[in-house]
Amino acid sequence: MSAIGIAASRVDGRAKVTGEARYAAEFTARGLLHGFVVSSAIAKGRIRSIDRNDALAVAGVAEVFTHENRPDLADSDSCYQDELAVPAASQ
């Protein structure tokens, strides 16, 4: 069965096309943190050390992640398990 050319009614369709829909980034939550990735300004340099102390001393900074203290990541897409999303329909 092909889905191309078949009209699909969406509960949130009208709100999305009129700009009335609220997206995840528009909601606030208690304790919500924001992250920023900082890239190197030197393309072909070597990092000898990273001193996180000055950044951690800034008010509001909760953590500074580096290769030394980052959380473990999935090795591949097949290893990743989303704890909240509904499993994808079979292809």
C-alpha positions as CSV (number, residue, x, y, z in Angstrom):
1,M,0.0,0.0,0.0
2,S,1.3,3.4,-1.0
3,A,0.8,6.5,1.1
4,I,1.6,8.9,-1.7
5,G,-1.4,10.8,-2.8
6,I,-3.6,9.7,0.1
7,A,-5.2,12.4,2.2
8,A,-4.4,12.1,5.8
9,S,-6.3,14.0,8.5
10,R,-4.1,15.2,11.3
11,V,-5.5,16.4,14.7
12,D,-2.8,19.1,14.8
13,G,-2.8,20.0,11.1
14,R,-4.8,23.2,11.2
15,A,-2.9,24.5,14.2
16,K,0.5,23.8,12.5
17,V,-0.3,25.5,9.2
18,T,-1.9,28.5,10.9
19,G,1.0,29.0,13.4
20,E,-1.1,28.3,16.4
21,A,0.5,25.0,17.3
22,R,2.9,24.9,20.2
23,Y,6.1,22.9,19.8
24,A,8.2,21.3,22.5
25,A,10.7,24.2,22.6
26,E,7.9,26.6,23.5
27,F,7.0,24.8,26.8
28,T,8.9,25.5,30.0
29,A,9.5,22.9,32.6
30,R,10.9,23.2,36.2
31,G,14.6,22.5,36.2
32,L,14.9,22.7,32.4
33,L,18.5,23.2,31.3
34,H,19.9,24.4,27.9
35,G,23.1,23.2,26.3
36,F,25.5,24.8,23.9
37,V,28.2,23.1,21.8
38,V,31.5,25.0,21.6
39,S,33.8,24.0,18.8
40,S,37.5,24.6,18.4
41,A,38.6,27.8,16.7
42,I,41.7,25.9,15.5
43,A,41.0,23.3,12.9
44,K,44.2,21.3,13.1
45,G,45.2,21.7,16.7
46,R,45.6,19.3,19.6
47,I,43.9,19.6,22.9
48,R,46.4,19.1,25.7
49,S,43.9,19.8,28.5
50,I,40.5,21.3,29.3
51,D,40.1,23.4,32.4
52,R,36.4,23.6,33.2
53,N,36.7,25.5,36.4
54,D,36.1,29.1,35.1
55,A,33.0,28.0,33.2
56,L,31.6,26.1,36.2
57,A,32.1,29.2,38.3
58,V,29.7,31.2,36.1
59,A,26.2,31.6,37.8
60,G,23.7,29.2,36.2
61,V,26.2,26.8,34.7
62,A,25.2,23.3,35.8
63,E,27.9,21.2,34.1
64,V,30.5,21.3,31.4
65,F,30.8,18.1,29.4
66,T,34.1,17.0,27.8
67,H,35.3,13.7,26.4
68,E,36.4,12.9,30.0
69,N,33.0,13.2,31.7
70,R,30.3,12.9,29.0
71,P,27.5,10.4,29.4
72,D,27.7,7.1,27.5
73,L,26.2,7.2,24.1
74,A,24.7,4.5,21.9
75,D,27.3,2.9,19.6
76,S,24.8,2.8,16.7
77,D,21.2,3.6,15.9
78,S,20.2,0.0,16.6
79,C,21.5,0.3,20.2
80,Y,19.5,3.5,20.9
81,Q,16.2,3.0,22.8
82,D,13.9,6.0,23.2
83,E,12.2,5.6,26.6
84,L,9.2,7.9,25.7
85,A,8.4,7.5,22.0
86,V,6.0,4.9,20.6
87,P,7.9,2.3,18.6
88,A,7.9,3.0,14.9
89,A,5.5,1.1,12.6
90,S,7.1,-1.7,10.6
91,Q,8.3,-0.5,7.3
